[in-house]
């Protein structure tokens, strides 16, 4: 995308996603976010898990303002790959935007890619995406996170065992990431 297109995308506040095939292959066709979710077009996203030395995962409670799964617990950080992003640049940008933490490519360990689908709001929001999943290892004090209140209500570290227990006891409190 040239600089003029980027400028007008920002001015219009319209986020554009590259449409991909259901197998995850690029098409070089870009559509606005709203159209992508209204029509259920396949696109790419990134998920970033933070793991500390106590083997605890950082989870975030999504803001009440979120269109999908408001006020539910989710992975450490997630977001779409917008036009002009690479998978890595999207992961770095999303961590900065949502959690207020600066990370670098060398901090990210690529784990895998997987398809993720759901339909909500009586079929008005259809999500068909391929998620690139990353791990970031390190130790953070929760006070280091500068949360974007439009995106994230709170964060906490949780052990695998407790997370598994929470998911079993109250699955509706969590964004469904079954495969992950």
FINUMAR-753876 format. One record per residue (C-alpha): residue number from 1; residue in three letters; x, y, z. Coordinates in Angstrom, 3 decimals. Layout:
BEGIN
loke seq = NUM type = ALA xx = X yy = Y zz = Z
...
This chain:
BEGIN
loke seq = 1 type = UNK xx = 0.000 yy = 0.000 zz = 0.000
loke seq = 2 type = UNK xx = 1.424 yy = 3.385 zz = -0.902
loke seq = 3 type = UNK xx = 1.704 yy = 6.272 zz = 1.582
loke seq = 4 type = UNK xx = -1.312 yy = 8.102 zz = 0.133
loke seq = 5 type = UNK xx = -3.540 yy = 5.037 zz = 0.617
loke seq = 6 type = UNK xx = -2.263 yy = 4.600 zz = 4.175
loke seq = 7 type = UNK xx = -2.998 yy = 8.267 zz = 4.871
loke seq = 8 type = UNK xx = -6.590 yy = 8.028 zz = 3.656
loke seq = 9 type = UNK xx = -7.169 yy = 4.737 zz = 5.515
loke seq = 10 type = UNK xx = -6.188 yy = 6.489 zz = 8.748
loke seq = 11 type = UNK xx = -8.220 yy = 9.608 zz = 7.953
loke seq = 12 type = UNK xx = -11.325 yy = 7.538 zz = 7.281
loke seq = 13 type = UNK xx = -10.627 yy = 5.439 zz = 10.390
loke seq = 14 type = UNK xx = -11.478 yy = 2.415 zz = 8.301
loke seq = 15 type = UNK xx = -9.352 yy = -0.633 zz = 8.898
loke seq = 16 type = UNK xx = -8.720 yy = -2.808 zz = 5.836
loke seq = 17 type = UNK xx = -7.934 yy = -6.524 zz = 5.946
loke seq = 18 type = UNK xx = -6.476 yy = -8.690 zz = 3.219
loke seq = 19 type = UNK xx = -8.928 yy = -11.355 zz = 2.142
loke seq = 20 type = UNK xx = -7.383 yy = -14.822 zz = 2.156
loke seq = 21 type = UNK xx = -8.555 yy = -18.216 zz = 0.970
loke seq = 22 type = UNK xx = -10.062 yy = -20.619 zz = 3.521
loke seq = 23 type = UNK xx = -6.692 yy = -22.421 zz = 3.389
loke seq = 24 type = UNK xx = -4.922 yy = -19.212 zz = 4.428
loke seq = 25 type = UNK xx = -3.438 yy = -18.120 zz = 1.094
loke seq = 26 type = UNK xx = -3.223 yy = -14.404 zz = 0.248
loke seq = 27 type = UNK xx = -5.378 yy = -12.911 zz = -2.528
loke seq = 28 type = UNK xx = -4.059 yy = -9.320 zz = -2.553
loke seq = 29 type = UNK xx = -7.693 yy = -8.151 zz = -2.220
loke seq = 30 type = UNK xx = -8.414 yy = -5.766 zz = 0.657
loke seq = 31 type = UNK xx = -11.822 yy = -5.039 zz = 2.190
loke seq = 32 type = UNK xx = -13.027 yy = -2.855 zz = 5.075
loke seq = 33 type = UNK xx = -13.264 yy = -4.527 zz = 8.495
loke seq = 34 type = UNK xx = -17.062 yy = -4.188 zz = 8.674
loke seq = 35 type = UNK xx = -17.586 yy = -5.830 zz = 5.283
loke seq = 36 type = UNK xx = -15.183 yy = -8.644 zz = 6.183
loke seq = 37 type = UNK xx = -17.197 yy = -9.526 zz = 9.295
loke seq = 38 type = UNK xx = -20.627 yy = -8.966 zz = 7.714
loke seq = 39 type = UNK xx = -19.829 yy = -11.356 zz = 4.860
loke seq = 40 type = UNK xx = -17.627 yy = -13.777 zz = 6.811
loke seq = 41 type = UNK xx = -14.627 yy = -13.267 zz = 4.540
loke seq = 42 type = UNK xx = -11.440 yy = -15.076 zz = 5.527
loke seq = 43 type = UNK xx = -8.656 yy = -12.846 zz = 6.918
loke seq = 44 type = UNK xx = -5.598 yy = -13.048 zz = 9.212
loke seq = 45 type = UNK xx = -5.131 yy = -12.246 zz = 12.883
loke seq = 46 type = UNK xx = -2.477 yy = -12.681 zz = 15.537
loke seq = 47 type = UNK xx = -2.653 yy = -14.051 zz = 19.057
loke seq = 48 type = UNK xx = 0.124 yy = -13.378 zz = 21.547
loke seq = 49 type = UNK xx = 0.485 yy = -15.334 zz = 24.775
loke seq = 50 type = UNK xx = 2.650 yy = -13.954 zz = 27.607
loke seq = 51 type = UNK xx = 4.247 yy = -16.575 zz = 29.862
loke seq = 52 type = UNK xx = 6.242 yy = -15.752 zz = 32.998
loke seq = 53 type = UNK xx = 8.958 yy = -17.764 zz = 34.776
loke seq = 54 type = UNK xx = 6.342 yy = -19.198 zz = 37.185
loke seq = 55 type = UNK xx = 4.694 yy = -20.791 zz = 34.116
loke seq = 56 type = UNK xx = 1.687 yy = -18.501 zz = 34.448
loke seq = 57 type = UNK xx = -0.138 yy = -17.148 zz = 31.424
loke seq = 58 type = UNK xx = -1.314 yy = -13.560 zz = 31.212
loke seq = 59 type = UNK xx = -5.017 yy = -13.327 zz = 30.443
loke seq = 60 type = UNK xx = -6.964 yy = -10.182 zz = 29.709
loke seq = 61 type = UNK xx = -10.553 yy = -9.267 zz = 30.408
loke seq = 62 type = UNK xx = -11.950 yy = -7.667 zz = 27.285
loke seq = 63 type = UNK xx = -13.478 yy = -4.224 zz = 27.605
loke seq = 64 type = UNK xx = -17.235 yy = -3.786 zz = 27.840
loke seq = 65 type = UNK xx = -16.891 yy = -1.736 zz = 24.618
loke seq = 66 type = UNK xx = -15.767 yy = -4.693 zz = 22.461
loke seq = 67 type = UNK xx = -18.055 yy = -5.770 zz = 19.618
loke seq = 68 type = UNK xx = -17.286 yy = -9.444 zz = 20.160
loke seq = 69 type = UNK xx = -17.166 yy = -11.133 zz = 23.548
loke seq = 70 type = UNK xx = -17.260 yy = -8.018 zz = 25.786
loke seq = 71 type = UNK xx = -16.396 yy = -8.537 zz = 29.471
loke seq = 72 type = UNK xx = -14.952 yy = -12.000 zz = 28.894
loke seq = 73 type = UNK xx = -11.480 yy = -13.317 zz = 29.592
loke seq = 74 type = UNK xx = -9.221 yy = -13.821 zz = 26.611
loke seq = 75 type = UNK xx = -5.648 yy = -14.646 zz = 25.663
loke seq = 76 type = UNK xx = -2.932 yy = -12.124 zz = 26.553
loke seq = 77 type = UNK xx = -3.354 yy = -10.113 zz = 23.350
loke seq = 78 type = UNK xx = -5.104 yy = -10.581 zz = 20.019
loke seq = 79 type = UNK xx = -5.801 yy = -8.519 zz = 16.955
loke seq = 80 type = UNK xx = -6.212 yy = -8.399 zz = 13.219
loke seq = 81 type = UNK xx = -3.539 yy = -8.017 zz = 10.601
loke seq = 82 type = UNK xx = -4.426 yy = -4.761 zz = 8.873
loke seq = 83 type = UNK xx = -3.429 yy = -3.772 zz = 5.378
loke seq = 84 type = UNK xx = 0.333 yy = -3.217 zz = 5.310
loke seq = 85 type = UNK xx = 1.031 yy = -5.434 zz = 8.347
loke seq = 86 type = UNK xx = 3.147 yy = -8.535 zz = 8.500
loke seq = 87 type = UNK xx = 2.239 yy = -11.113 zz = 11.108
loke seq = 88 type = UNK xx = 5.112 yy = -9.956 zz = 13.340
loke seq = 89 type = UNK xx = 4.375 yy = -6.240 zz = 12.932
loke seq = 90 type = UNK xx = 0.706 yy = -6.870 zz = 13.769
loke seq = 91 type = UNK xx = 1.685 yy = -8.789 zz = 16.921
loke seq = 92 type = UNK xx = 4.055 yy = -6.021 zz = 18.041
loke seq = 93 type = UNK xx = 1.466 yy = -3.308 zz = 17.283
loke seq = 94 type = UNK xx = -1.366 yy = -5.114 zz = 19.070
loke seq = 95 type = UNK xx = 0.732 yy = -5.692 zz = 22.213
loke seq = 96 type = UNK xx = 1.651 yy = -1.988 zz = 22.252
loke seq = 97 type = UNK xx = -1.947 yy = -0.849 zz = 21.631
loke seq = 98 type = UNK xx = -3.712 yy = -3.176 zz = 24.054
loke seq = 99 type = UNK xx = -1.171 yy = -3.706 zz = 26.825
loke seq = 100 type = UNK xx = 1.131 yy = -0.694 zz = 26.513
loke seq = 101 type = UNK xx = 4.218 yy = -2.935 zz = 26.432
loke seq = 102 type = UNK xx = 6.934 yy = -2.543 zz = 23.819
loke seq = 103 type = UNK xx = 8.212 yy = -5.835 zz = 22.432
loke seq = 104 type = UNK xx = 10.514 yy = -6.665 zz = 19.533
loke seq = 105 type = UNK xx = 10.533 yy = -9.365 zz = 16.858
loke seq = 106 type = UNK xx = 13.214 yy = -11.208 zz = 18.829
loke seq = 107 type = UNK xx = 10.777 yy = -11.481 zz = 21.780
loke seq = 108 type = UNK xx = 8.196 yy = -13.331 zz = 19.703
loke seq = 109 type = UNK xx = 8.338 yy = -17.103 zz = 19.274
loke seq = 110 type = UNK xx = 6.042 yy = -18.292 zz = 16.501
loke seq = 111 type = UNK xx = 4.125 yy = -21.387 zz = 17.647
loke seq = 112 type = UNK xx = 1.586 yy = -22.246 zz = 14.925
loke seq = 113 type = UNK xx = -1.265 yy = -21.016 zz = 12.724
loke seq = 114 type = UNK xx = -4.818 yy = -22.259 zz = 12.971
loke seq = 115 type = UNK xx = -8.250 yy = -21.395 zz = 11.582
loke seq = 116 type = UNK xx = -10.765 yy = -19.811 zz = 13.954
loke seq = 117 type = UNK xx = -14.466 yy = -19.358 zz = 13.201
loke seq = 118 type = UNK xx = -17.519 yy = -18.104 zz = 15.035
loke seq = 119 type = UNK xx = -20.825 yy = -16.356 zz = 14.349
loke seq = 120 type = UNK xx = -22.445 yy = -13.951 zz = 16.829
loke seq = 121 type = UNK xx = -25.120 yy = -11.234 zz = 16.948
loke seq = 122 type = UNK xx = -27.722 yy = -13.367 zz = 15.171
loke seq = 123 type = UNK xx = -25.441 yy = -13.924 zz = 12.200
loke seq = 124 type = UNK xx = -24.549 yy = -10.250 zz = 11.737
loke seq = 125 type = UNK xx = -20.905 yy = -10.802 zz = 12.806
loke seq = 126 type = UNK xx = -19.173 yy = -13.707 zz = 11.080
loke seq = 127 type = UNK xx = -15.534 yy = -14.295 zz = 11.912
loke seq = 128 type = UNK xx = -13.446 yy = -16.522 zz = 9.642
loke seq = 129 type = UNK xx = -9.763 yy = -16.013 zz = 10.292
loke seq = 130 type = UNK xx = -6.383 yy = -17.679 zz = 10.396
loke seq = 131 type = UNK xx = -4.556 yy = -16.892 zz = 13.638
loke seq = 132 type = UNK xx = -0.780 yy = -16.795 zz = 13.872
loke seq = 133 type = UNK xx = -0.029 yy = -17.689 zz = 17.486
loke seq = 134 type = UNK xx = 3.049 yy = -16.335 zz = 19.283
loke seq = 135 type = UNK xx = 4.604 yy = -16.767 zz = 22.713
loke seq = 136 type = UNK xx = 6.478 yy = -14.068 zz = 24.628
loke seq = 137 type = UNK xx = 8.391 yy = -15.193 zz = 27.704
loke seq = 138 type = UNK xx = 9.485 yy = -12.898 zz = 30.501
loke seq = 139 type = UNK xx = 8.588 yy = -11.488 zz = 33.861
loke seq = 140 type = UNK xx = 6.378 yy = -8.447 zz = 34.195
loke seq = 141 type = UNK xx = 4.797 yy = -6.685 zz = 37.112
loke seq = 142 type = UNK xx = 1.118 yy = -6.107 zz = 36.356
loke seq = 143 type = UNK xx = 1.732 yy = -2.397 zz = 37.024
loke seq = 144 type = UNK xx = 3.935 yy = -2.300 zz = 33.900
loke seq = 145 type = UNK xx = 0.916 yy = -2.822 zz = 31.656
loke seq = 146 type = UNK xx = -0.719 yy = 0.388 zz = 30.414
loke seq = 147 type = UNK xx = -4.074 yy = -0.969 zz = 29.298
loke seq = 148 type = UNK xx = -6.147 yy = 0.657 zz = 26.581
loke seq = 149 type = UNK xx = -9.564 yy = 0.940 zz = 28.308
loke seq = 150 type = UNK xx = -11.368 yy = 0.647 zz = 24.952
loke seq = 151 type = UNK xx = -9.745 yy = -2.762 zz = 24.486
loke seq = 152 type = UNK xx = -8.853 yy = -4.245 zz = 27.887
loke seq = 153 type = UNK xx = -10.526 yy = -3.944 zz = 31.303
loke seq = 154 type = UNK xx = -7.889 yy = -5.824 zz = 33.329
loke seq = 155 type = UNK xx = -5.126 yy = -8.411 zz = 33.167
loke seq = 156 type = UNK xx = -3.922 yy = -11.140 zz = 35.483
loke seq = 157 type = UNK xx = -1.460 yy = -14.003 zz = 35.508
loke seq = 158 type = UNK xx = -2.937 yy = -17.461 zz = 35.995
loke seq = 159 type = UNK xx = -1.388 yy = -20.920 zz = 36.242
loke seq = 160 type = UNK xx = -2.251 yy = -23.553 zz = 33.633
loke seq = 161 type = UNK xx = -4.003 yy = -25.582 zz = 36.302
loke seq = 162 type = UNK xx = -6.174 yy = -22.683 zz = 37.443
loke seq = 163 type = UNK xx = -6.919 yy = -21.610 zz = 33.893
loke seq = 164 type = UNK xx = -8.051 yy = -25.132 zz = 33.049
loke seq = 165 type = UNK xx = -10.226 yy = -25.140 zz = 36.186
loke seq = 166 type = UNK xx = -11.787 yy = -21.743 zz = 35.303
loke seq = 167 type = UNK xx = -12.447 yy = -22.872 zz = 31.742
loke seq = 168 type = UNK xx = -14.198 yy = -25.999 zz = 33.003
loke seq = 169 type = UNK xx = -16.246 yy = -24.267 zz = 35.709
loke seq = 170 type = UNK xx = -17.316 yy = -21.112 zz = 33.835
loke seq = 171 type = UNK xx = -16.587 yy = -21.456 zz = 30.100
loke seq = 172 type = UNK xx = -18.987 yy = -18.587 zz = 29.329
loke seq = 173 type = UNK xx = -16.585 yy = -16.212 zz = 31.123
loke seq = 174 type = UNK xx = -13.990 yy = -16.856 zz = 28.386
loke seq = 175 type = UNK xx = -13.646 yy = -16.197 zz = 24.668
loke seq = 176 type = UNK xx = -13.817 yy = -19.661 zz = 23.085
loke seq = 177 type = UNK xx = -10.319 yy = -20.608 zz = 21.917
loke seq = 178 type = UNK xx = -10.817 yy = -24.379 zz = 22.073
loke seq = 179 type = UNK xx = -7.946 yy = -25.411 zz = 19.789
loke seq = 180 type = UNK xx = -5.494 yy = -22.981 zz = 21.320
